[in-house]
Each structure stands twice: as C-alpha cells, then as structure tokens.
C-alpha cells in the first residue's frame, strides 16, 4: 500500500493508516522526473517524524483533534448576536453551507459576506470586526501613526487574541489520539489540555478554605501520557502569582507511565469541555468582570470548532468557597450547567477529555486590568463584542422609544464613602430640563443584575462617582456617554475602560467647584480621596452633562436608532408603555463574600 496525499487528509486518517502499517515495510511507487522509483519506508520512524513535524508546524490546525471533541456544527445551535453570525460563518464554512442548503435557515443575510474577527491568518483589516481608531496623539509612545494603530490593536483588541494564538506551544506532545497533550501561550497565560489527570485526593486533608492558593496541586498531581518538554515547561512557569498565570498549577505537570483514561486510573472522567477559572474579587463588578471578559477572550483564543461558543460545558472555580455573587447571572452567557468548585471532586482522581485554562484577570500586561494602553486610541472591537455577547445571551432588551428625550441615569451609592452629598439638588436640576428623562438608581442586591443591565443598556448618559458600578459603561449603547463626576484621584481606571468600550468619557476638571467633606482616611492610615464624600457645583454639573447631551444627540447611531423607532411608531400607531422595574425572582438575599484581594475601590 502506498502513501496517498488525497487519502491522508487529516490526523485521524493518518493515525489509522499508520497504526495498521506500523510494523510493516512497504515499497511505494512515486512518480519523479517522469520515472517510477521505489523507496523503502520504515513506517514506525516515518510516523514519528510526520507527527512531530505536524505538531511543530500545524499545532493550531490540530486543535480540532487534540482540544475539542464535539458534535458537528449546526446553524440551529448558534446563539450569538445577529451581527456576529457572519464572522462565525466565515470561521466555520461547513456550518454556513448547511444554512445555505436549508430554506428555513434564518441567517441567509449573513452568508457570502467577507468578514473575520481579526486574529485569523488570512484576515484582511478591511474585513475584520474592528479597525484600530486612533484620532489622538500617542505622546511619544511610538514613532509613527501606523505603529500607534498596531500597538493599540495588539494591546486592547482582537490583536491580543491573535498574539496569544501565535504564541501557542506544545509542552507535552502526543503521538496517538488517546495520548494526552498540553499546550500553552507564553508564560502559561492560556493553556489547554487533553486526556489529562488531576488528583484531588489531598484536598480531603485540607481544613482551611482555599482561595488564591498556589499549592492546590503538588508535583505529580497533574499529568498525562505524552512527551513532556520539561525545559520549556519550567521556562514558561515564570509568572508565579495566584491570578497572573497557570504556572503555579502546571509547573507540577508530569509525564505518566500510561494513558490514565484507557488504564482506568480515574474515579471520574469528564467528557464535556471544562474551563477552570481562578477568579478575582466577586464582590466588585470591575474585578469580577475581568474574569468574565477574559473568559470570553479565551473562547476566541481557543476557537477551533463550531461548538466553541456552545454552553454545554463545565466551569470549575479554583477555590473551595461556594460561589455566590451579585453578578452570578453573567455565567449564563457561558455555561448552561451548574458551576463546580474544588469541593466537587475532593478526594477523587479526575480525568478530563478537554480542559481549558483561560486567560486570567491579573496577568502582567493583561487585558482589562493592568492594560498598558497607548494614548490617543479608542473603540476596541473585542470589548464591544464581549458586551454584545453578554447582552444577547442574557436576553437584555433594548426598548423602543416614543420620544427623542435623552435618557439620563444617575448611579447613587448606598455605601459609606464616595456619596454625592447634594445628589437631590443635582437630580432636581436635571429634571428641570425637558430634554432629559432622568432616572436615579441604586445598583445593589435588591435590584437583580439583569434588571441593572436593562437600565444601563437603555441609558444615553450614565453618571456616577468613581466606583465599580461604572463598569456598567461596557453595556451602554454605542452612542452613549459616561460622566464620572469625580475620579477621586484615580484618573485612568474608568477613562481607559470607556476608551476600550468606545463610549464618550467626561469627568470633573475644576476641583475649585467641588467640596470634599474631609481629607478621607484610608483603612491603613493616611488621607485618601476615595474614603470621603463630595458635593458639586450645580451649574458646572449641568454644563458637563450638556456636553454629554450634545455628543449623544449628534451621534449617527443615536439618530439612526431614533429614526427607526419613530418610523415603527408612525407605521403601527402604537404607544410605548413605560415598564416598571420587576421585583427579583430570587427567593433568598444574596450574601456577598469578602475577597482576600483588595479591589480598586478599596485601594
């Protein structure tokens, strides 16, 4: 039998062919320079050579075999924002073809459109989800405008995903389908594994709660049957900190003497893809959404199969505390199954068919937190795609409107510090302007998180003093403006987040027109601007709001939105009914947990 390139089209074919012939020597006839020549082939060594070459050169392509096992993609399983469908179809043309051949497919308008996320090798910038936008000066950060655009795209957009995918390297190399594998990006920021074993038996003897611990797995308690590159593994285990990398866990990876699943070494075998998450402060929206954002970005880093966005997976939180958060509804955007934690398999040896270690919330030069964002740029497609994804999956509605009033939402705080002392006066002044429709809200545990998102999504101007609640700006409409009344001497946190999301940012500039209640006292001692309260000059407040109003009114997306809804109302002669806030369906109050890691609001 001869090697036929038309037959050996995939790893699966290659594997089956060589398994059958591994102990034989054949003569293949190949045509070269017009003559037939015979070449002896040692199939055992030839197989090894071919597989090593494939993994070194085409490791990204082989993700299909070694990372994701799922059913064939079907367009009926797609649950993405409609504007994302064309990018999905271009990533998975076989699914697009199924849609094309089915007269009932609702996504016909997303076919035959050149579109790519931005990290694909053949993606042209003009067809990508977003194009870098840098209207401002880079202030000497780089030498040219092109360098500014490229830097921003790599720092804060789908270019970050592109670079993570390019960095992927095999740390433990398989030769057969049933073998294990481990591959990571540099510094073990993102990793994925297949057919690996995790030994949780020692957790039975641990009495203290586990959170931000780096000794959950000891040497040999994680491993697989594959050829381990120990040197490369240890070289990339260099960011050793709880939320910076997977080095604390994967530095203990060892080569096993046999295949753990095949030889029955596992008390439990998890067939569905599983994501292990080391999460940040769950009481703080800013920090917890570092987790959710990086989980979404990791879906793109791992994108290799039509089921990549499917929610029939498992998520294990790498701590022993039972997860409970005011923001827990957000997990519905990523999984339909109950969350696991380190108590779930305590005392057991667990094997995972497909395991993903996603990007983490506090990586060095990470994305969202610790992002070294170049000056002069804004509008990240990755951040917009994340917001669209969450709003779509959680089914947060965008309301029709019966008027052209600007929806102004003022976020009030019920905390000890950073209260607006003359808040009633400011709200009263806003309501006197007939252009505004004003809503004052308190986003606490008494308002379900989905209802909070609904209010935010239907706001044109979002106002609040420095605090984690301003993270809601990620879910504002494209035309919106956010007014951080005062940044409390932390000028870049929400300014940069607004830049990334692409909404207009305003803040107080003239400190002579605000009154600080007292110097403020940090819990560790010393004056601190975040630990006091403020009152603001009404006239100056209204002036800044008017700037935000002008931005909204003249934004093309806002004009288009208003015009489309006015047309609907004229055609149907229907009346918009104001929807009251619905009470929570939660049966018991959410008990928030105190984090061991301080949030930005606490620093």
NUDRENBA-52980 format. One record per residue (C-alpha): x, y, z. Coordinates in pm, whole numbers, padded with zeros to 5 digits, always signed. Layout:
<pts>
XYZ;...
</pts>
This chain:
<pts>
+00000+00000+00000;+00130+00349-00087;+00101+00684+00086;-00168+00881-00097;-00194+01251-00014;-00555+01252-00126;-00640+00986+00131;-00426+01108+00419;-00615+01437+00465;-00627+01465+00841;-00463+01345+01156;-00737+01087+01203;-00674+00933+00861;-00300+00948+00919;-00327+00781+01255;-00548+00497+01132;-00326+00438+00830;-00004+00420+01030;-00150+00209+01310;-00237-00055+01052;+00105-00042+00887;+00333+00046+01179;+00507-00291+01184;+00545-00333+00813;+00787-00209+00549;+00630-00123+00218;+00752-00007-00117;+00568+00287-00261;+00573+00388-00619;+00607+00760-00672;+00645+00942-00994;+00954+01162-01012;+01113+01316-01318;+00896+01101-01541;+01010+00768-01397;+00881+00534-01129;+01120+00483-00841;+01090+00254-00539;+01156+00394-00193;+01167+00177+00120;+00970+00325+00410;+01012+00239+00778;+00661+00323+00896;+00736+00342+01267;+01005+00608+01229;+00821+00774+00940;+00507+00805+01155;+00700+00964+01439;+00872+01206+01204;+00544+01307+01038;+00362+01358+01367;+00640+01567+01519;+00650+01782+01208;+00275+01827+01212;+00274+01936+01572;+00563+02177+01527;+00419+02342+01218;+00045+02293+01234;-00034+02279+01605;-00313+02535+01563;-00481+02325+01295;-00459+02013+01507;-00663+02176+01781;-00962+02011+01616;-00830+01672+01718;-00648+01741+02040;-00859+02005+02209;-01223+01993+02117;-01444+01689+02085;-01800+01782+01996;-02078+01705+01756;-02075+01851+01407;-02172+02215+01399;-02527+02308+01312;-02658+02656+01246;-02963+02579+01463;-02730+02565+01765;-02593+02916+01711;-02674+03152+01995;-02483+03466+01903;-02577+03828+01836;-02705+03852+01481;-02423+04085+01378;-02171+03818+01491;-02313+03545+01266;-02122+03646+00954;-01793+03619+01143;-01894+03281+01277;-01989+03156+00930;-01654+03262+00789;-01478+03075+01069;-01684+02762+01003;-01785+02743+00635;-01934+02394+00674;-02198+02538+00906;-02259+02821+00660;-02311+02564+00385;-02575+02386+00593;-02756+02716+00630;-02728+02785+00259;-02886+02449+00173;-03176+02485+00418;-03460+02713+00309;-03565+02761+00673;-03227+02896+00789;-03288+03242+00942;-02931+03362+00879;-02933+03389+00499;-02839+03757+00521;-02514+03660+00694;-02394+03434+00412;-02141+03530+00145;-02007+03829+00338;-01633+03867+00375;-01586+03904+00749;-01330+03791+01005;-01276+03852+01374;-00928+03991+01324;-00698+03716+01450;-00726+03473+01159;-00411+03435+00948;-00588+03532+00626;-00794+03815+00778;-00766+04144+00593;-00809+04453+00807;-01093+04590+00594;-01294+04272+00663;-01217+04248+01036;-01465+04301+01318;-01297+04628+01409;-01033+04860+01267;-00798+05042+01507;-00910+05400+01565;-00653+05645+01698;-00765+06007+01648;-00539+06138+01924;-00167+06188+01975;+00038+05892+02100;+00250+06136+02306;+00580+05987+02201;+00490+05627+02291;+00578+05512+01937;+00739+05665+01628;+00458+05659+01370;+00080+05662+01337;+00090+05308+01195;+00285+05191+01500;+00023+05357+01721;-00260+05174+01542;-00078+04840+01553;+00014+04882+01919;-00341+04961+02024;-00480+04666+01829;-00232+04432+01998;-00290+04580+02344;-00666+04615+02357;-00841+04449+02065;-00857+04121+01875;-00485+04162+01811;-00438+04047+02170;-00621+03724+02085;-00412+03691+01768;-00089+03715+01963;-00199+03458+02222;-00283+03215+01942;+00053+03274+01775;+00236+03205+02100;+00079+02861+02149;+00344+02592+02201;+00335+02223+02284;+00463+02146+02631;+00360+01782+02628;+00338+01620+02286;+00106+01332+02190;+00161+01072+01919;-00176+00898+01920;-00536+01009+01961;-00566+00854+02306;-00249+01026+02428;-00253+01335+02644;-00144+01681+02534;-00067+02017+02691;-00012+02342+02504;+00013+02698+02632;+00083+03052+02527;+00392+03220+02669;+00418+03242+03048;+00127+02995+03068;-00129+03273+03039;-00363+03050+02838;-00340+02671+02823;-00542+02375+02703;-00500+02007+02766;-00645+01678+02653;-00682+01342+02827;-00515+01469+03145;-00540+01359+03506;-00587+01583+03812;-00552+01425+04155;-00765+01595+04422;-00724+01329+04692;-00510+01555+04915;-00795+01804+04944;-00965+01570+05191;-00697+01658+05444;-00709+02036+05394;-00920+02205+05657;-00864+02571+05565;-01073+02733+05291;-00893+02754+04958;-00877+03079+04767;-00576+03230+04587;-00365+02932+04697;-00076+02819+04479;-00033+02472+04630;-00363+02307+04536;-00174+02066+04310;+00157+01918+04415;+00420+01757+04196;+00273+01468+04000;-00089+01551+04089;-00146+01673+03734;-00015+01490+03431;-00071+01295+03116;+00073+01035+02883;+00274+01241+02636;+00630+01350+02566;+00698+01627+02816;+00931+01913+02731;+01038+01977+03089;+01274+02260+02999;+01009+02452+02806;+00754+02388+03081;+00973+02537+03353;+01088+02829+03137;+00727+02937+03095;+00640+02888+03462;+00790+03228+03537;+00484+03435+03636;+00417+03268+03969;+00129+03452+04133;-00228+03336+04202;-00405+03531+03927;-00122+03601+03682;-00071+03265+03512;-00129+02891+03531;+00234+02841+03630;+00155+02761+03996;-00054+02465+03883;+00110+02346+03561;+00470+02360+03683;+00377+02032+03859;+00272+01859+03534;+00440+01521+03490;+00455+01256+03222;+00259+00948+03328;+00368+00593+03252;+00044+00509+03074;-00277+00663+02945;-00483+00747+03257;-00828+00715+03098;-00754+00399+02898;-00600+00227+03202;-00882+00320+03437;-00684+00546+03670;-00970+00792+03704;-01251+00792+03959;-01436+01029+03726;-01395+01101+03355;-01531+01436+03234;-01631+01413+02870;-01754+01769+02812;-01510+02058+02764;-01422+02210+03102;-01291+02556+03188;-01102+02604+03514;-01123+02962+03640;-00919+03140+03905;-01143+03437+03977;-01087+03785+04118;-01294+03974+04377;-01654+03860+04327;-01799+04146+04535;-01663+04408+04296;-01808+04441+03946;-01491+04586+03796;-01275+04299+03915;-01525+04021+03860;-01580+04136+03504;-01208+04096+03449;-01293+03726+03490;-01587+03727+03250;-01413+03938+02988;-01105+03715+02984;-01324+03406+02968;-01488+03550+02657;-01150+03638+02504;-01039+03281+02576;-01326+03145+02368;-01165+03323+02074;-00813+03208+02161;-00949+02853+02166;-01177+02896+01863;-01136+02582+01654;-01472+02408+01630;-01832+02514+01555;-01928+02433+01914;-01669+02675+02056;-01939+02918+02174;-02170+02642+02297;-02276+02649+02662;-02292+02272+02712;-01966+02268+02902;-01845+02281+03261;-01682+02561+03458;-01481+02481+03770;-01391+02768+04002;-01049+02708+04156;-01144+02761+04521;-01337+02578+04790;-01581+02859+04870;-01931+02806+04734;-01969+03066+04463;-02228+03335+04535;-02216+03677+04373;-02448+03960+04281;-02314+03917+03927;-02355+03540+03901;-02619+03564+03627;-02335+03650+03390;-02221+03287+03394;-02538+03206+03200;-02366+03362+02899;-02101+03089+02914;-02249+02769+03055;-02588+02607+03098;-02460+02368+03365;-02411+02418+03741;-02077+02562+03847;-01818+02336+04008;-01554+02422+04266;-01274+02240+04448;-01525+02068+04676;-01693+01898+04381;-01425+01631+04335;-01247+01648+04670;-01081+01314+04740;-01105+01190+04381;-00880+01149+04080;-01046+01317+03784;-00960+01287+03416;-01066+01547+03161;-01105+01480+02792;-01075+01851+02712;-00957+02108+02963;-00909+02482+02911;-00712+02713+03140;-00838+03057+03026;-00674+03397+03040;-00661+03532+03394;-00777+03862+03549;-00443+03994+03678;-00192+03894+03413;+00120+04105+03367;+00030+04333+03076;-00307+04163+03069;-00626+04287+02912;-00883+04494+03109;-00677+04505+03430;-00307+04602+03406;-00351+04701+03041;-00071+04938+02928;-00300+05128+02692;-00134+05357+02439;-00254+05719+02422;-00489+05851+02157;-00684+05535+02067;-01035+05408+02138;-01312+05165+02035;-01195+04807+02090;-01390+04555+01884;-01313+04285+02140;-01475+04487+02420;-01777+04566+02205;-01812+04200+02104;-01799+04098+02471;-02074+04343+02566;-02289+04232+02272;-02235+03868+02364;-02339+03910+02727;-02644+04126+02648;-02757+03876+02384;-02706+03565+02596;-02879+03720+02899;-03161+03847+02674;-03137+04209+02789;-03387+04413+02583;-03326+04743+02405;-03652+04937+02439;-03834+05121+02166;-03893+05491+02233;-04183+05726+02180;-03982+06047+02211;-03638+06189+02146;-03554+06267+02508;-03206+06186+02634;-03220+05907+02893;-03002+06012+03187;-02924+05755+03456;-02755+05868+03777;-02599+05588+03979;-02640+05658+04350;-02425+05487+04614;-02554+05337+04937;-02202+05290+05072;-02018+05477+05345;-01786+05666+05114;-01799+05850+04782;-02154+05965+04830;-02276+06273+04645;-02388+06491+04932;-02607+06724+04722;-02739+06447+04497;-03103+06553+04538;-03016+06903+04421;-02837+06769+04113;-03122+06536+04019;-03377+06815+04064;-03176+07040+03833;-03157+06766+03569;-03531+06706+03579;-03599+07072+03513;-03455+07029+03164;-03732+06900+02931;-03471+06735+02706;-03385+06482+02975;-03565+06177+03106;-03393+06122+03440;-03367+05806+03645;-03180+05774+03974;-03083+05415+04059;-02905+05224+04332;-02744+04908+04194;-02737+04680+04494;-02851+04327+04578;-03215+04440+04581;-03206+04507+04206;-03143+04187+04004;-02834+04214+03791;-03024+04155+03467;-03252+04446+03554;-02945+04660+03619;-02815+04572+03273;-03154+04656+03122;-03150+05003+03277;-02792+05058+03165;-02849+04937+02811;-03134+05186+02773;-02935+05484+02905;-02784+05755+02686;-02587+05931+02961;-02463+05731+03259;-02349+05934+03561;-02171+05820+03874;-01882+05896+04104;-01570+05677+04092;-01663+05321+04182;-01706+04971+04046;-02062+05045+03934;-01916+05246+03646;-01817+04911+03495;-02172+04917+03360;-02039+05150+03090;-01939+04835+02899;-02309+04771+02835;-02410+05120+02723;-02523+05170+02362;-02262+05282+02111;-02380+05645+02116;-02374+05682+02493;-02159+05900+02718;-02037+05824+03068;-01983+06105+03318;-01756+06005+03607;-01846+06302+03826;-01517+06278+04008;-01237+06026+03960;-01116+06057+04321;-00756+06094+04204;-00766+05767+04007;-00784+05926+03661;-00728+05635+03424;-00934+05340+03551;-01275+05418+03401;-01140+05660+03142;-00945+05372+02986;-01240+05135+03017;-01460+05388+02838;-01194+05424+02569;-01186+05049+02517;-01563+05022+02502;-01584+05321+02269;-01821+05545+02465;-01754+05913+02527;-01600+05992+02866;-01638+06306+03077;-01517+06388+03427;-01489+06685+03663;-01191+06909+03587;-01224+07218+03809;-01168+07099+04166;-01244+07451+04294;-01609+07377+04213;-01640+07070+04433;-01631+07034+04810;-01461+06741+04978;-01625+06655+05309;-01294+06577+05482;-00943+06459+05385;-01057+06098+05394;-00882+05822+05585;-00759+05502+05425;-00814+05190+05642;-00436+05150+05658;-00393+05514+05759;-00333+05841+05576;-00553+06075+05376;-00723+05925+05071;-00963+06077+04820;-01167+05758+04786;-01260+05743+05153;-01472+06054+05187;-01780+06220+05032;-01835+06513+04797;-02074+06787+04688;-02064+06952+04345;-02144+07290+04195;-02482+07256+04022;-02407+07492+03734;-02080+07317+03649;-02250+06979+03678;-02520+07081+03429;-02258+07222+03194;-02073+06891+03172;-02399+06698+03130;-02484+06930+02840;-02157+06833+02671;-02254+06469+02705;-02600+06551+02570;-02452+06717+02262;-02235+06413+02196;-02536+06180+02213;-02767+06397+02002;-02517+06429+01718;-02404+06065+01718;-02506+05895+01394;-02602+05572+01572;-02838+05764+01802;-03001+05941+01508;-03046+05611+01326;-03189+05445+01637;-03440+05725+01695;-03542+05743+01331;-03601+05369+01304;-03822+05362+01613;-04016+05671+01511;-04088+05506+01177;-04218+05195+01352;-04444+05405+01572;-04578+05604+01277;-04650+05285+01084;-04819+05099+01367;-04959+05393+01570;-04870+05208+01887;-04794+05370+02222;-04484+05294+02421;-04568+05183+02775;-04324+05258+03050;-04204+04933+03205;-04166+04928+03583;-03871+04753+03742;-03976+04398+03818;-03904+04255+04163;-03632+03996+04195;-03721+03631+04141;-03451+03533+04386;-03601+03355+04686;-03326+03448+04928;-03100+03752+04957;-02756+03719+04804;-02487+03702+05068;-02177+03863+04924;-01838+03723+05014;-01540+03927+05126;-01243+03884+04897;-00888+03837+05017;-00768+04057+04732;-00848+04426+04762;-01047+04586+04484;-00967+04917+04321;-01241+05075+04533;-01064+04958+04847;-00714+05067+04749;
</pts>
